[in-house]
Amino acid sequence: MRTNDSIIKSIWDKVTDVQLNQLYMYYEILNEESKKINLTSITEIEEVYIKHFYDSILLAKSIDIYNKHIVDVGTGAGFPGIVLKIIEPSIKLTLIEPTTKRCNFLNKVINELKLTDVNVINDRAEIAILDLRESFDIATARAVANLSILLELLVPFVKVKGYIVPMKGSNVLEELDSAKNATTKLKIKHIETKQYMLPMDKGERNILLFNKVESTPNIYPREYARIKKKPL
């Protein structure tokens, strides 16, 4: 067993050798491609395993993802989406990323790891939504935007009774407070905040769970420039 496999086993004890090998291949591709394009500033193997892989798996510890249709908005180098697909192959995954070079990277990972039922969309969320409104069981995003902005981008993708699961840092209470108006207008309910500490004092992760109570009004999401200028 590779040294860093134990980091994954510590959080996902049902991980298989095949999945551990896929995660290691993912690390190798990430490390190599990060030398060419802007994917992540974190490339040291232990840091990748904790701050990207372990961190992503926390979402699967927070909500049942088995057999769910998940959209990861602004996925970047594939976190948390690709990691979730590796550890729970039953999910159907859509990755939305506006940067073409990152989409090319994602497709390379998908092909080399032989992942199935993964769709990469090279577009902005507010454009992708035109074909995908209320199509998913779960929408998530990590390190994309302030919560008020993020919710307007995520909520329209989710079916009624589905879940919006943003991954946030330590200032989560402040962001939640400022997003109260957004939750009302977008017709969602905050159910729970799950707080975790990453191993080896590598930081804090808060995973927010929102339930979609009613269908999203068609005026949302607005154009991104308007969302950013005047968040809900």
C-alpha positions, 0 to 999 in steps of 0.5 A: 500500500502506498503511504498516502493510501492510508489517508483515503482509508481513514475517511472511506474505509470501503475504498477498493484497490482499484479506486486507490490506484485511480486516485494515484493516477489522478494525482500523477496526471494533476501533478504533470499537467499543473506544470503546463496550465493553471490547475492547482497550486497544491501539487505535493502528494500529501497535500493533494491527498488531504486538501483535494482528495480527503476534502472532496470525500467529506461531501460523500460523508455528509450526504448520500450520493449513491446512484445520484445525478450530481453537478459540480459547478466551476469544478476546476481540476475536478474537485470534488466531482471526479473524486466522488465519481472514483469512490462511488462509481454509481453516480452520474456526474456533470462537470461544468467549467468555463476554462477550455484548458481545464476541460481538456484536462478533465477529459484526459483524466476521465479517459485515462481513469476509464470513468463512465457517465461523466459529462464535461460542459465547457461553459459558464453556469448561467449558460449551461443552465439553459439545457439543464434546469432542474435536472440534478439530485445534488449540486455542489461547488468548492471555492467558487464564490461567496455563498449568496452568489453561489446559491443563485448559480447552483439552485436552478440545476436541482430538482425540487426536493433535491439538495444543494451542497456548497463546500465552504471554509471557516467564515461559514456563519458570516456567509450563511447570515448574508445569504438569508435573502437568497435562500428565501428568493430561491426557495430553499431551506438550510438543513444543516452545516457539517464541520470537519477538520482536515488531517494534520491541521490542514484546515477546516471544511464546512459542508452546507446542506440545503433542500430545495422546497419549490421550483426556482423562479425562471428569472434565476440565475441572472447574468453573472455580471448582475449576480456579482454586482448585486447578490441576492 
